[in-house]
Amino acid sequence: MSTPVGPKPSNVVCPNCHQQVVTRTEAKATTKTHIIALILCLTCCWPCACCLYCTDCARNMDHYCPSCKAFVGHYER
C-alpha cells in the first residue's frame, strides 16, 4: 500500500523504516507521455515533444524514502 503524495517531495512517515522524512522524487515517463510525444511529432511539433521529456509536466512522480530507499508512493498526472 502506498502513501498519498503529490508532485513535489512530501513530508511523510516512511512505511518501511518509520522515520519522518521528506521523500526523494523521480520523474517517470509513461505510455501517455510517449503517445502525446508521438502525436506532437506527427503534427510537426517535434520541439514540443522533446520538452515533454525535459520537464515534469507529462511525467508521473515516484516517491522514495531517502533513508532506507523504500518506495513510498506514486503521483500520477
N, CA, C, O and CB atoms as a CASP TS submission, in Angstrom:
PFRMAT TS
TARGET T0000
AUTHOR 0000-0000-0000
METHOD Language model
MODEL 1
PARENT N/A
ATOM      1  N   MET     1       0.848  -1.183   0.000  1.00  0.00           N
ATOM      2  CA  MET     1       0.000   0.000   0.000  1.00  0.00           C
ATOM      3  C   MET     1       0.887   1.238   0.000  1.00  0.00           C
ATOM      4  O   MET     1       1.837   1.310   0.779  1.00  0.00           O
ATOM      5  CB  MET     1      -0.961   0.003   1.223  1.00  0.00           C
ATOM      6  N   SER     2       0.598   2.211  -0.855  1.00  0.00           N
ATOM      7  CA  SER     2       1.427   3.402  -0.931  1.00  0.00           C
ATOM      8  C   SER     2       0.755   4.576  -0.216  1.00  0.00           C
ATOM      9  O   SER     2      -0.464   4.621  -0.047  1.00  0.00           O
ATOM     10  CB  SER     2       1.714   3.759  -2.395  1.00  0.00           C
ATOM     11  N   THR     3       1.591   5.511   0.192  1.00  0.00           N
ATOM     12  CA  THR     3       1.142   6.706   0.890  1.00  0.00           C
ATOM     13  C   THR     3       0.697   7.743  -0.129  1.00  0.00           C
ATOM     14  O   THR     3       1.353   7.890  -1.160  1.00  0.00           O
ATOM     15  CB  THR     3       2.257   7.272   1.800  1.00  0.00           C
ATOM     16  N   PRO     4      -0.408   8.479   0.121  1.00  0.00           N
ATOM     17  CA  PRO     4      -0.813   9.525  -0.819  1.00  0.00           C
ATOM     18  C   PRO     4       0.225  10.653  -0.845  1.00  0.00           C
ATOM     19  O   PRO     4       0.561  11.213   0.198  1.00  0.00           O
ATOM     20  CB  PRO     4      -2.207  10.083  -0.440  1.00  0.00           C
ATOM     21  N   VAL     5       0.722  10.978  -2.018  1.00  0.00           N
ATOM     22  CA  VAL     5       1.743  12.007  -2.185  1.00  0.00           C
ATOM     23  C   VAL     5       1.374  12.896  -3.367  1.00  0.00           C
ATOM     24  O   VAL     5       0.491  12.559  -4.155  1.00  0.00           O
ATOM     25  CB  VAL     5       3.144  11.372  -2.391  1.00  0.00           C
ATOM     26  N   GLY     6       2.052  14.027  -3.483  1.00  0.00           N
ATOM     27  CA  GLY     6       1.800  14.963  -4.568  1.00  0.00           C
ATOM     28  C   GLY     6       2.953  15.001  -5.552  1.00  0.00           C
ATOM     29  O   GLY     6       3.809  14.117  -5.543  1.00  0.00           O
ATOM     30  N   PRO     7       2.981  16.022  -6.404  1.00  0.00           N
ATOM     31  CA  PRO     7       4.023  16.101  -7.422  1.00  0.00           C
ATOM     32  C   PRO     7       5.381  16.552  -6.880  1.00  0.00           C
ATOM     33  O   PRO     7       6.398  16.364  -7.547  1.00  0.00           O
ATOM     34  CB  PRO     7       3.589  17.035  -8.504  1.00  0.00           C
ATOM     35  N   LYS     8       5.415  17.133  -5.705  1.00  0.00           N
ATOM     36  CA  LYS     8       6.657  17.626  -5.097  1.00  0.00           C
ATOM     37  C   LYS     8       7.068  16.705  -3.955  1.00  0.00           C
ATOM     38  O   LYS     8       6.245  15.927  -3.471  1.00  0.00           O
ATOM     39  CB  LYS     8       6.485  19.086  -4.584  1.00  0.00           C
ATOM     40  N   PRO     9       8.332  16.777  -3.510  1.00  0.00           N
ATOM     41  CA  PRO     9       8.737  15.987  -2.348  1.00  0.00           C
ATOM     42  C   PRO     9       7.797  16.244  -1.174  1.00  0.00           C
ATOM     43  O   PRO     9       7.429  17.385  -0.894  1.00  0.00           O
ATOM     44  CB  PRO     9      10.189  16.313  -1.951  1.00  0.00           C
ATOM     45  N   SER    10       7.418  15.171  -0.497  1.00  0.00           N
ATOM     46  CA  SER    10       6.417  15.258   0.570  1.00  0.00           C
ATOM     47  C   SER    10       7.021  14.864   1.914  1.00  0.00           C
ATOM     48  O   SER    10       7.934  14.043   1.991  1.00  0.00           O
ATOM     49  CB  SER    10       5.211  14.360   0.249  1.00  0.00           C
ATOM     50  N   ASN    11       6.486  15.472   2.968  1.00  0.00           N
ATOM     51  CA  ASN    11       6.886  15.142   4.324  1.00  0.00           C
ATOM     52  C   ASN    11       5.981  14.017   4.809  1.00  0.00           C
ATOM     53  O   ASN    11       4.791  14.233   5.038  1.00  0.00           O
ATOM     54  CB  ASN    11       6.805  16.391   5.268  1.00  0.00           C
ATOM     55  N   VAL    12       6.545  12.803   4.970  1.00  0.00           N
ATOM     56  CA  VAL    12       5.751  11.629   5.325  1.00  0.00           C
ATOM     57  C   VAL    12       6.501  10.781   6.355  1.00  0.00           C
ATOM     58  O   VAL    12       7.689  10.988   6.604  1.00  0.00           O
ATOM     59  CB  VAL    12       5.423  10.788   4.065  1.00  0.00           C
ATOM     60  N   VAL    13       5.792   9.836   6.939  1.00  0.00           N
ATOM     61  CA  VAL    13       6.415   8.807   7.761  1.00  0.00           C
ATOM     62  C   VAL    13       6.606   7.596   6.852  1.00  0.00           C
ATOM     63  O   VAL    13       5.643   7.069   6.294  1.00  0.00           O
ATOM     64  CB  VAL    13       5.540   8.455   9.045  1.00  0.00           C
ATOM     65  N   CYS    14       7.843   7.166   6.710  1.00  0.00           N
ATOM     66  CA  CYS    14       8.155   6.043   5.824  1.00  0.00           C
ATOM     67  C   CYS    14       7.481   4.775   6.346  1.00  0.00           C
ATOM     68  O   CYS    14       7.631   4.445   7.523  1.00  0.00           O
ATOM     69  CB  CYS    14       9.692   5.838   5.711  1.00  0.00           C
ATOM     70  N   PRO    15       6.743   4.059   5.497  1.00  0.00           N
ATOM     71  CA  PRO    15       6.088   2.827   5.941  1.00  0.00           C
ATOM     72  C   PRO    15       7.076   1.682   6.207  1.00  0.00           C
ATOM     73  O   PRO    15       6.716   0.688   6.839  1.00  0.00           O
ATOM     74  CB  PRO    15       5.077   2.390   4.903  1.00  0.00           C
ATOM     75  N   ASN    16       8.302   1.818   5.732  1.00  0.00           N
ATOM     76  CA  ASN    16       9.293   0.765   5.912  1.00  0.00           C
ATOM     77  C   ASN    16      10.144   0.980   7.178  1.00  0.00           C
ATOM     78  O   ASN    16      10.234   0.090   8.023  1.00  0.00           O
ATOM     79  CB  ASN    16      10.195   0.693   4.685  1.00  0.00           C
ATOM     80  N   CYS    17      10.770   2.171   7.304  1.00  0.00           N
ATOM     81  CA  CYS    17      11.666   2.424   8.437  1.00  0.00           C
ATOM     82  C   CYS    17      11.017   3.264   9.540  1.00  0.00           C
ATOM     83  O   CYS    17      11.617   3.458  10.598  1.00  0.00           O
ATOM     84  CB  CYS    17      12.919   3.118   7.949  1.00  0.00           C
ATOM     85  N   HIS    18       9.815   3.759   9.309  1.00  0.00           N
ATOM     86  CA  HIS    18       9.012   4.515  10.278  1.00  0.00           C
ATOM     87  C   HIS    18       9.666   5.818  10.728  1.00  0.00           C
ATOM     88  O   HIS    18       9.417   6.279  11.842  1.00  0.00           O
ATOM     89  CB  HIS    18       8.738   3.660  11.484  1.00  0.00           C
ATOM     90  N   GLN    19      10.495   6.413   9.883  1.00  0.00           N
ATOM     91  CA  GLN    19      11.102   7.706  10.174  1.00  0.00           C
ATOM     92  C   GLN    19      10.320   8.802   9.462  1.00  0.00           C
ATOM     93  O   GLN    19       9.744   8.579   8.397  1.00  0.00           O
ATOM     94  CB  GLN    19      12.592   7.730   9.748  1.00  0.00           C
ATOM     95  N   GLN    20      10.306   9.992  10.065  1.00  0.00           N
ATOM     96  CA  GLN    20       9.706  11.172   9.433  1.00  0.00           C
ATOM     97  C   GLN    20      10.720  11.687   8.421  1.00  0.00           C
ATOM     98  O   GLN    20      11.819  12.088   8.804  1.00  0.00           O
ATOM     99  CB  GLN    20       9.323  12.292  10.499  1.00  0.00           C
ATOM    100  N   VAL    21      10.370  11.683   7.128  1.00  0.00           N
ATOM    101  CA  VAL    21      11.304  12.067   6.070  1.00  0.00           C
ATOM    102  C   VAL    21      10.615  12.948   5.036  1.00  0.00           C
ATOM    103  O   VAL    21       9.388  12.999   4.956  1.00  0.00           O
ATOM    104  CB  VAL    21      11.895  10.823   5.395  1.00  0.00           C
ATOM    105  N   VAL    22      11.432  13.638   4.247  1.00  0.00           N
ATOM    106  CA  VAL    22      10.960  14.324   3.046  1.00  0.00           C
ATOM    107  C   VAL    22      11.364  13.420   1.891  1.00  0.00           C
ATOM    108  O   VAL    22      12.544  13.120   1.716  1.00  0.00           O
ATOM    109  CB  VAL    22      11.567  15.803   2.901  1.00  0.00           C
ATOM    110  N   THR    23      10.392  12.990   1.110  1.00  0.00           N
ATOM    111  CA  THR    23      10.648  11.984   0.076  1.00  0.00           C
ATOM    112  C   THR    23      11.579  12.498  -1.017  1.00  0.00           C
ATOM    113  O   THR    23      11.673  13.698  -1.273  1.00  0.00           O
ATOM    114  CB  THR    23       9.338  11.531  -0.542  1.00  0.00           C
ATOM    115  N   ARG    24      12.255  11.557  -1.645  1.00  0.00           N
ATOM    116  CA  ARG    24      13.066  11.808  -2.832  1.00  0.00           C
ATOM    117  C   ARG    24      12.186  11.426  -4.020  1.00  0.00           C
ATOM    118  O   ARG    24      11.597  10.345  -4.033  1.00  0.00           O
ATOM    119  CB  ARG    24      14.440  10.987  -2.812  1.00  0.00           C
ATOM    120  N   THR    25      12.094  12.302  -5.012  1.00  0.00           N
ATOM    121  CA  THR    25      11.209  12.032  -6.147  1.00  0.00           C
ATOM    122  C   THR    25      12.005  11.696  -7.405  1.00  0.00           C
ATOM    123  O   THR    25      13.121  12.174  -7.610  1.00  0.00           O
ATOM    124  CB  THR    25      10.299  13.236  -6.410  1.00  0.00           C
ATOM    125  N   GLU    26      11.394  10.861  -8.234  1.00  0.00           N
ATOM    126  CA  GLU    26      11.932  10.529  -9.554  1.00  0.00           C
ATOM    127  C   GLU    26      10.801  10.638 -10.565  1.00  0.00           C
ATOM    128  O   GLU    26       9.754  10.010 -10.409  1.00  0.00           O
ATOM    129  CB  GLU    26      12.569   9.092  -9.572  1.00  0.00           C
ATOM    130  N   ALA    27      11.018  11.438 -11.597  1.00  0.00           N
ATOM    131  CA  ALA    27      10.021  11.580 -12.657  1.00  0.00           C
ATOM    132  C   ALA    27      10.145  10.405 -13.625  1.00  0.00           C
ATOM    133  O   ALA    27      11.248  10.033 -14.025  1.00  0.00           O
ATOM    134  CB  ALA    27      10.194  12.933 -13.407  1.00  0.00           C
ATOM    135  N   LYS    28       9.011   9.830 -13.993  1.00  0.00           N
ATOM    136  CA  LYS    28       8.989   8.679 -14.896  1.00  0.00           C
ATOM    137  C   LYS    28       8.069   8.965 -16.075  1.00  0.00           C
ATOM    138  O   LYS    28       6.915   9.353 -15.894  1.00  0.00           O
ATOM    139  CB  LYS    28       8.532   7.402 -14.150  1.00  0.00           C
ATOM    140  N   ALA    29       8.588   8.770 -17.278  1.00  0.00           N
ATOM    141  CA  ALA    29       7.750   8.889 -18.477  1.00  0.00           C
ATOM    142  C   ALA    29       6.831   7.679 -18.535  1.00  0.00           C
ATOM    143  O   ALA    29       7.228   6.567 -18.189  1.00  0.00           O
ATOM    144  CB  ALA    29       8.619   8.997 -19.782  1.00  0.00           C
ATOM    145  N   THR    30       5.609   7.906 -18.974  1.00  0.00           N
ATOM    146  CA  THR    30       4.617   6.840 -19.054  1.00  0.00           C
ATOM    147  C   THR    30       4.203   6.622 -20.506  1.00  0.00           C
ATOM    148  O   THR    30       4.664   7.323 -21.407  1.00  0.00           O
ATOM    149  CB  THR    30       3.387   7.173 -18.183  1.00  0.00           C
ATOM    150  N   THR    31       3.349   5.666 -20.715  1.00  0.00           N
ATOM    151  CA  THR    31       2.807   5.422 -22.051  1.00  0.00           C
ATOM    152  C   THR    31       2.088   6.657 -22.564  1.00  0.00           C
ATOM    153  O   THR    31       2.182   6.990 -23.745  1.00  0.00           O
ATOM    154  CB  THR    31       1.854   4.219 -22.041  1.00  0.00           C
ATOM    155  N   LYS    32       1.369   7.336 -21.679  1.00  0.00           N
ATOM    156  CA  LYS    32       0.664   8.557 -22.064  1.00  0.00           C
ATOM    157  C   LYS    32       1.654   9.620 -22.547  1.00  0.00           C
ATOM    158  O   LYS    32       1.371  10.325 -23.516  1.00  0.00           O
ATOM    159  CB  LYS    32      -0.165   9.097 -20.880  1.00  0.00           C
ATOM    160  N   THR    33       2.797   9.742 -21.894  1.00  0.00           N
ATOM    161  CA  THR    33       3.835  10.688 -22.317  1.00  0.00           C
ATOM    162  C   THR    33       4.308  10.361 -23.730  1.00  0.00           C
ATOM    163  O   THR    33       4.446  11.254 -24.565  1.00  0.00           O
ATOM    164  CB  THR    33       5.029  10.664 -21.334  1.00  0.00           C
ATOM    165  N   HIS    34       4.554   9.087 -23.994  1.00  0.00           N
ATOM    166  CA  HIS    34       5.043   8.664 -25.310  1.00  0.00           C
ATOM    167  C   HIS    34       3.994   8.890 -26.398  1.00  0.00           C
ATOM    168  O   HIS    34       4.336   9.284 -27.513  1.00  0.00           O
ATOM    169  CB  HIS    34       5.446   7.188 -25.275  1.00  0.00           C
ATOM    170  N   ILE    35       2.732   8.647 -26.088  1.00  0.00           N
ATOM    171  CA  ILE    35       1.658   8.857 -27.075  1.00  0.00           C
ATOM    172  C   ILE    35       1.506  10.334 -27.407  1.00  0.00           C
ATOM    173  O   ILE    35       1.350  10.696 -28.573  1.00  0.00           O
ATOM    174  CB  ILE    35       0.323   8.300 -26.551  1.00  0.00           C
ATOM    175  N   ILE    36       1.551  11.185 -26.393  1.00  0.00           N
ATOM    176  CA  ILE    36       1.453  12.630 -26.634  1.00  0.00           C
ATOM    177  C   ILE    36       2.641  13.094 -27.474  1.00  0.00           C
ATOM    178  O   ILE    36       2.476  13.900 -28.390  1.00  0.00           O
ATOM    179  CB  ILE    36       1.397  13.415 -25.289  1.00  0.00           C
ATOM    180  N   ALA    37       3.832  12.590 -27.167  1.00  0.00           N
ATOM    181  CA  ALA    37       5.023  12.955 -27.939  1.00  0.00           C
ATOM    182  C   ALA    37       4.900  12.502 -29.390  1.00  0.00           C
ATOM    183  O   ALA    37       5.277  13.236 -30.303  1.00  0.00           O
ATOM    184  CB  ALA    37       6.277  12.345 -27.305  1.00  0.00           C
ATOM    185  N   LEU    38       4.382  11.312 -29.604  1.00  0.00           N
ATOM    186  CA  LEU    38       4.188  10.804 -30.963  1.00  0.00           C
ATOM    187  C   LEU    38       3.211  11.684 -31.737  1.00  0.00           C
ATOM    188  O   LEU    38       3.453  12.026 -32.895  1.00  0.00           O
ATOM    189  CB  LEU    38       3.680   9.353 -30.928  1.00  0.00           C
ATOM    190  N   ILE    39       2.115  12.045 -31.091  1.00  0.00           N
ATOM    191  CA  ILE    39       1.129  12.916 -31.755  1.00  0.00           C
ATOM    192  C   ILE    39       1.752  14.264 -32.096  1.00  0.00           C
ATOM    193  O   ILE    39       1.520  14.793 -33.183  1.00  0.00           O
ATOM    194  CB  ILE    39      -0.115  13.120 -30.856  1.00  0.00           C
ATOM    195  N   LEU    40       2.537  14.822 -31.187  1.00  0.00           N
ATOM    196  CA  LEU    40       3.196  16.102 -31.469  1.00  0.00           C
ATOM    197  C   LEU    40       4.185  15.974 -32.624  1.00  0.00           C
ATOM    198  O   LEU    40       4.288  16.880 -33.451  1.00  0.00           O
ATOM    199  CB  LEU    40       3.917  16.619 -30.218  1.00  0.00           C
ATOM    200  N   CYS    41       4.911  14.862 -32.690  1.00  0.00           N
ATOM    201  CA  CYS    41       5.844  14.653 -33.805  1.00  0.00           C
ATOM    202  C   CYS    41       5.109  14.520 -35.134  1.00  0.00           C
ATOM    203  O   CYS    41       5.555  15.048 -36.152  1.00  0.00           O
ATOM    204  CB  CYS    41       6.697  13.406 -33.557  1.00  0.00           C
ATOM    205  N   LEU    42       3.988  13.817 -35.121  1.00  0.00           N
ATOM    206  CA  LEU    42       3.216  13.626 -36.351  1.00  0.00           C
ATOM    207  C   LEU    42       2.580  14.920 -36.841  1.00  0.00           C
ATOM    208  O   LEU    42       2.265  15.044 -38.024  1.00  0.00           O
ATOM    209  CB  LEU    42       2.141  12.581 -36.132  1.00  0.00           C
ATOM    210  N   THR    43       2.388  15.877 -35.949  1.00  0.00           N
ATOM    211  CA  THR    43       1.812  17.174 -36.334  1.00  0.00           C
ATOM    212  C   THR    43       2.894  18.237 -36.494  1.00  0.00           C
ATOM    213  O   THR    43       2.614  19.435 -36.442  1.00  0.00           O
ATOM    214  CB  THR    43       0.781  17.631 -35.291  1.00  0.00           C
ATOM    215  N   CYS    44       4.143  17.783 -36.690  1.00  0.00           N
ATOM    216  CA  CYS    44       5.295  18.667 -36.922  1.00  0.00           C
ATOM    217  C   CYS    44       5.598  19.595 -35.743  1.00  0.00           C
ATOM    218  O   CYS    44       6.131  20.688 -35.932  1.00  0.00           O
ATOM    219  CB  CYS    44       5.052  19.500 -38.159  1.00  0.00           C
ATOM    220  N   CYS    45       5.266  19.168 -34.554  1.00  0.00           N
ATOM    221  CA  CYS    45       5.588  19.938 -33.342  1.00  0.00           C
ATOM    222  C   CYS    45       6.651  19.199 -32.528  1.00  0.00           C
ATOM    223  O   CYS    45       6.554  19.122 -31.303  1.00  0.00           O
ATOM    224  CB  CYS    45       4.308  20.176 -32.477  1.00  0.00           C
ATOM    225  N   TRP    46       7.671  18.652 -33.210  1.00  0.00           N
ATOM    226  CA  TRP    46       8.655  17.835 -32.513  1.00  0.00           C
ATOM    227  C   TRP    46       9.419  18.579 -31.426  1.00  0.00           C
ATOM    228  O   TRP    46       9.819  17.940 -30.452  1.00  0.00           O
ATOM    229  CB  TRP    46       9.619  17.281 -33.495  1.00  0.00           C
ATOM    230  N   PRO    47       9.656  19.925 -31.530  1.00  0.00           N
ATOM    231  CA  PRO    47      10.330  20.585 -30.395  1.00  0.00           C
ATOM    232  C   PRO    47       9.496  20.496 -29.106  1.00  0.00           C
ATOM    233  O   PRO    47      10.038  20.371 -28.008  1.00  0.00           O
ATOM    234  CB  PRO    47      10.609  22.065 -30.732  1.00  0.00           C
ATOM    235  N   CYS    48       8.185  20.562 -29.266  1.00  0.00           N
ATOM    236  CA  CYS    48       7.307  20.429 -28.092  1.00  0.00           C
ATOM    237  C   CYS    48       7.356  19.007 -27.542  1.00  0.00           C
ATOM    238  O   CYS    48       7.256  18.804 -26.332  1.00  0.00           O
ATOM    239  CB  CYS    48       5.852  20.808 -28.453  1.00  0.00           C
ATOM    240  N   ALA    49       7.508  18.036 -28.417  1.00  0.00           N
ATOM    241  CA  ALA    49       7.589  16.643 -27.984  1.00  0.00           C
ATOM    242  C   ALA    49       8.829  16.429 -27.127  1.00  0.00           C
ATOM    243  O   ALA    49       8.777  15.708 -26.131  1.00  0.00           O
ATOM    244  CB  ALA    49       7.606  15.695 -29.197  1.00  0.00           C
ATOM    245  N   CYS    50       9.926  17.038 -27.498  1.00  0.00           N
ATOM    246  CA  CYS    50      11.160  16.921 -26.709  1.00  0.00           C
ATOM    247  C   CYS    50      10.985  17.527 -25.319  1.00  0.00           C
ATOM    248  O   CYS    50      11.539  17.023 -24.343  1.00  0.00           O
ATOM    249  CB  CYS    50      12.328  17.607 -27.437  1.00  0.00           C
ATOM    250  N   CYS    51      10.225  18.593 -25.236  1.00  0.00           N
ATOM    251  CA  CYS    51      10.001  19.256 -23.942  1.00  0.00           C
ATOM    252  C   CYS    51       9.270  18.347 -22.951  1.00  0.00           C
ATOM    253  O   CYS    51       9.451  18.486 -21.742  1.00  0.00           O
ATOM    254  CB  CYS    51       9.200  20.546 -24.143  1.00  0.00           C
ATOM    255  N   LEU    52       8.459  17.432 -23.443  1.00  0.00           N
ATOM    256  CA  LEU    52       7.744  16.520 -22.543  1.00  0.00           C
ATOM    257  C   LEU    52       8.707  15.690 -21.703  1.00  0.00           C
ATOM    258  O   LEU    52       8.408  15.340 -20.561  1.00  0.00           O
ATOM    259  CB  LEU    52       6.827  15.596 -23.343  1.00  0.00           C
ATOM    260  N   TYR    53       9.865  15.378 -22.278  1.00  0.00           N
ATOM    261  CA  TYR    53      10.837  14.544 -21.577  1.00  0.00           C
ATOM    262  C   TYR    53      11.821  15.366 -20.732  1.00  0.00           C
ATOM    263  O   TYR    53      12.557  14.806 -19.921  1.00  0.00           O
ATOM    264  CB  TYR    53      11.603  13.703 -22.581  1.00  0.00           C
ATOM    265  N   CYS    54      11.834  16.674 -20.917  1.00  0.00           N
ATOM    266  CA  CYS    54      12.751  17.541 -20.168  1.00  0.00           C
ATOM    267  C   CYS    54      12.074  18.211 -18.971  1.00  0.00           C
ATOM    268  O   CYS    54      12.752  18.741 -18.091  1.00  0.00           O
ATOM    269  CB  CYS    54      13.325  18.606 -21.089  1.00  0.00           C
ATOM    270  N   THR    55      10.763  18.189 -18.938  1.00  0.00           N
ATOM    271  CA  THR    55      10.031  18.800 -17.837  1.00  0.00           C
ATOM    272  C   THR    55       9.188  17.731 -17.143  1.00  0.00           C
ATOM    273  O   THR    55       9.057  16.608 -17.629  1.00  0.00           O
ATOM    274  CB  THR    55       9.138  19.969 -18.343  1.00  0.00           C
ATOM    275  N   ASP    56       8.628  18.101 -16.013  1.00  0.00           N
ATOM    276  CA  ASP    56       7.813  17.154 -15.249  1.00  0.00           C
ATOM    277  C   ASP    56       6.328  17.242 -15.586  1.00  0.00           C
ATOM    278  O   ASP    56       5.518  16.555 -14.963  1.00  0.00           O
ATOM    279  CB  ASP    56       8.005  17.391 -13.772  1.00  0.00           C
ATOM    280  N   CYS    57       5.956  18.071 -16.556  1.00  0.00           N
ATOM    281  CA  CYS    57       4.538  18.324 -16.827  1.00  0.00           C
ATOM    282  C   CYS    57       3.775  17.092 -17.310  1.00  0.00           C
ATOM    283  O   CYS    57       2.570  17.000 -17.078  1.00  0.00           O
ATOM    284  CB  CYS    57       4.412  19.411 -17.851  1.00  0.00           C
ATOM    285  N   ALA    58       4.432  16.152 -17.967  1.00  0.00           N
ATOM    286  CA  ALA    58       3.724  14.981 -18.503  1.00  0.00           C
ATOM    287  C   ALA    58       4.295  13.680 -17.967  1.00  0.00           C
ATOM    288  O   ALA    58       4.098  12.618 -18.559  1.00  0.00           O
ATOM    289  CB  ALA    58       3.785  14.977 -20.024  1.00  0.00           C
ATOM    290  N   ARG    59       5.001  13.761 -16.848  1.00  0.00           N
ATOM    291  CA  ARG    59       5.588  12.556 -16.273  1.00  0.00           C
ATOM    292  C   ARG    59       5.055  12.348 -14.859  1.00  0.00           C
ATOM    293  O   ARG    59       4.748  13.309 -14.152  1.00  0.00           O
ATOM    294  CB  ARG    59       7.133  12.646 -16.266  1.00  0.00           C
ATOM    295  N   ASN    60       4.950  11.109 -14.463  1.00  0.00           N
ATOM    296  CA  ASN    60       4.496  10.765 -13.113  1.00  0.00           C
ATOM    297  C   ASN    60       5.676  10.851 -12.145  1.00  0.00           C
ATOM    298  O   ASN    60       6.837  10.789 -12.550  1.00  0.00           O
ATOM    299  CB  ASN    60       3.862   9.339 -13.083  1.00  0.00           C
ATOM    300  N   MET    61       5.356  10.993 -10.865  1.00  0.00           N
ATOM    301  CA  MET    61       6.390  11.073  -9.838  1.00  0.00           C
ATOM    302  C   MET    61       6.325   9.864  -8.914  1.00  0.00           C
ATOM    303  O   MET    61       5.273   9.551  -8.356  1.00  0.00           O
ATOM    304  CB  MET    61       6.246  12.368  -9.027  1.00  0.00           C
ATOM    305  N   ASP    62       7.448   9.194  -8.761  1.00  0.00           N
ATOM    306  CA  ASP    62       7.582   8.129  -7.780  1.00  0.00           C
ATOM    307  C   ASP    62       8.328   8.714  -6.587  1.00  0.00           C
ATOM    308  O   ASP    62       9.313   9.433  -6.753  1.00  0.00           O
ATOM    309  CB  ASP    62       8.329   6.876  -8.376  1.00  0.00           C
ATOM    310  N   HIS    63       7.854   8.402  -5.385  1.00  0.00           N
ATOM    311  CA  HIS    63       8.453   8.918  -4.159  1.00  0.00           C
ATOM    312  C   HIS    63       9.161   7.787  -3.418  1.00  0.00           C
ATOM    313  O   HIS    63       8.622   6.691  -3.270  1.00  0.00           O
ATOM    314  CB  HIS    63       7.379   9.576  -3.254  1.00  0.00           C
ATOM    315  N   TYR    64      10.378   8.072  -2.957  1.00  0.00           N
ATOM    316  CA  TYR    64      11.193   7.097  -2.233  1.00  0.00           C
ATOM    317  C   TYR    64      11.693   7.704  -0.930  1.00  0.00           C
ATOM    318  O   TYR    64      11.881   8.917  -0.833  1.00  0.00           O
ATOM    319  CB  TYR    64      12.382   6.622  -3.099  1.00  0.00           C
ATOM    320  N   CYS    65      11.909   6.854   0.071  1.00  0.00           N
ATOM    321  CA  CYS    65      12.473   7.279   1.344  1.00  0.00           C
ATOM    322  C   CYS    65      13.966   7.528   1.143  1.00  0.00           C
ATOM    323  O   CYS    65      14.665   6.646   0.644  1.00  0.00           O
ATOM    324  CB  CYS    65      12.221   6.211   2.464  1.00  0.00           C
ATOM    325  N   PRO    66      14.480   8.715   1.521  1.00  0.00           N
ATOM    326  CA  PRO    66      15.913   8.967   1.355  1.00  0.00           C
ATOM    327  C   PRO    66      16.761   8.182   2.357  1.00  0.00           C
ATOM    328  O   PRO    66      17.965   8.022   2.160  1.00  0.00           O
ATOM    329  CB  PRO    66      16.197  10.454   1.498  1.00  0.00           C
ATOM    330  N   SER    67      16.146   7.701   3.412  1.00  0.00           N
ATOM    331  CA  SER    67      16.878   6.979   4.446  1.00  0.00           C
ATOM    332  C   SER    67      17.082   5.504   4.090  1.00  0.00           C
ATOM    333  O   SER    67      18.213   5.018   4.069  1.00  0.00           O
ATOM    334  CB  SER    67      16.145   7.091   5.769  1.00  0.00           C
ATOM    335  N   CYS    68      15.982   4.797   3.810  1.00  0.00           N
ATOM    336  CA  CYS    68      16.082   3.355   3.542  1.00  0.00           C
ATOM    337  C   CYS    68      15.865   3.002   2.071  1.00  0.00           C
ATOM    338  O   CYS    68      15.939   1.830   1.702  1.00  0.00           O
ATOM    339  CB  CYS    68      15.076   2.607   4.388  1.00  0.00           C
ATOM    340  N   LYS    69      15.599   4.000   1.230  1.00  0.00           N
ATOM    341  CA  LYS    69      15.419   3.824  -0.223  1.00  0.00           C
ATOM    342  C   LYS    69      14.158   3.060  -0.605  1.00  0.00           C
ATOM    343  O   LYS    69      14.035   2.627  -1.751  1.00  0.00           O
ATOM    344  CB  LYS    69      16.606   3.110  -0.792  1.00  0.00           C
ATOM    345  N   ALA    70      13.221   2.883   0.319  1.00  0.00           N
ATOM    346  CA  ALA    70      11.989   2.151   0.051  1.00  0.00           C
ATOM    347  C   ALA    70      11.021   3.018  -0.761  1.00  0.00           C
ATOM    348  O   ALA    70      11.018   4.243  -0.640  1.00  0.00           O
ATOM    349  CB  ALA    70      11.331   1.698   1.372  1.00  0.00           C
ATOM    350  N   PHE    71      10.208   2.367  -1.582  1.00  0.00           N
ATOM    351  CA  PHE    71       9.164   3.065  -2.331  1.00  0.00           C
ATOM    352  C   PHE    71       8.094   3.527  -1.344  1.00  0.00           C
ATOM    353  O   PHE    71       7.626   2.749  -0.512  1.00  0.00           O
ATOM    354  CB  PHE    71       8.546   2.144  -3.443  1.00  0.00           C
ATOM    355  N   VAL    72       7.712   4.812  -1.445  1.00  0.00           N
ATOM    356  CA  VAL    72       6.740   5.384  -0.521  1.00  0.00           C
ATOM    357  C   VAL    72       5.386   5.613  -1.192  1.00  0.00           C
ATOM    358  O   VAL    72       4.345   5.322  -0.603  1.00  0.00           O
ATOM    359  CB  VAL    72       7.267   6.693   0.045  1.00  0.00           C
ATOM    360  N   GLY    73       5.395   6.133  -2.419  1.00  0.00           N
ATOM    361  CA  GLY    73       4.136   6.419  -3.094  1.00  0.00           C
ATOM    362  C   GLY    73       4.333   6.843  -4.525  1.00  0.00           C
ATOM    363  O   GLY    73       5.457   6.965  -5.010  1.00  0.00           O
ATOM    364  N   HIS    74       3.213   7.069  -5.198  1.00  0.00           N
ATOM    365  CA  HIS    74       3.211   7.369  -6.630  1.00  0.00           C
ATOM    366  C   HIS    74       2.211   8.496  -6.881  1.00  0.00           C
ATOM    367  O   HIS    74       1.082   8.453  -6.391  1.00  0.00           O
ATOM    368  CB  HIS    74       2.855   6.095  -7.481  1.00  0.00           C
ATOM    369  N   TYR    75       2.628   9.499  -7.644  1.00  0.00           N
ATOM    370  CA  TYR    75       1.720  10.565  -8.054  1.00  0.00           C
ATOM    371  C   TYR    75       1.560  10.494  -9.554  1.00  0.00           C
ATOM    372  O   TYR    75       2.540  10.571 -10.295  1.00  0.00           O
ATOM    373  CB  TYR    75       2.239  11.964  -7.612  1.00  0.00           C
ATOM    374  N   GLU    76       0.324  10.348 -10.006  1.00  0.00           N
ATOM    375  CA  GLU    76       0.048  10.233 -11.440  1.00  0.00           C
ATOM    376  C   GLU    76      -0.569  11.516 -11.947  1.00  0.00           C
ATOM    377  O   GLU    76      -1.532  12.028 -11.375  1.00  0.00           O
ATOM    378  CB  GLU    76      -0.882   9.040 -11.731  1.00  0.00           C
ATOM    379  N   ARG    77      -0.007  12.031 -13.026  1.00  0.00           N
ATOM    380  CA  ARG    77      -0.524  13.259 -13.646  1.00  0.00           C
ATOM    381  C   ARG    77      -1.621  12.932 -14.607  1.00  0.00           C
ATOM    382  O   ARG    77      -2.185  13.831 -15.230  1.00  0.00           O
ATOM    383  CB  ARG    77       0.581  14.027 -14.362  1.00  0.00           C
TER
END
